[in-house]
Amino acid sequence: MPQTPRVRPRPPHRGQRRDRLPMSEERESLAEGTLISHLLELRDRVLRAFLAVVIIFLPIAFYANEIFTLVAQPLIAQLPAGSSLIATSVISPFMTPFKLAFFVALFIAMPYVLYQVWAFVAPGLYRREKRFALPLLASSIILFYCGVIFAYFVVFPVMFEFFANTTPAGVRMMTDITSYMDFVLTMFLCFGLAFEVPVVVVLLVLTGLVKVEKLAEARGYVLIGIFVLAAFVTPPDAISQTIMAVPMYLLYEGGIIFARLMNRWRRLDGETGAAA
């Protein structure tokens, strides 16, 4: 019997798709691919930030004891004769300086870590937003460092001198090194965040959540709130509370001034763009 010839399917033309997905499926696949690319980029940014901290930590770990002695110097200088820091745990003489070295490495690598955050977020910002966001990011880093330095050189000597002079008779002041490290890191974080007040004020104004005039009118309430916050954050003494509250309020006033300047610059940019 004669065999019927098989009909071979014609190949699609060059550039022609074999099957065309519906529009909804195309959008879903595109969104899924975009999400995966963002997640991969986020993973790379996190790994780079982590490696930067590790690279800085490795040499610092060899000088962990010296770094702890330097950080503990404000308290050691105020201790009475015959007193010293103590270790109440077997592993605390090793683990406490080791943990402190890690936080110091994170503190040093913070600009690079924040740069990775900025590099991940920046592509989604407009050009005008980038112009304001980058100075605010740099200012937040500098202000945080200023807060830590202020706490170490100004707050700690006054605070520890007050504590040493108010020690009851018959009580020898001998602080555990782990407790001291936790207290110091908490104070560093609190004063570093407290110095971010101008950045917060400028962001509130730039995003349109609050107007500069409202912030200026609420000075009295803000001053009371700052003192209440300082009372919760600092140790229960008026000196520490005042030392933290006064710079915060001055920075609040500075934030209002910068917010007004930023509004003026935005207005000038808008007029320049309209004229062009």
Beta strands, then each sheet from edge to edge (+ up, - down):
end
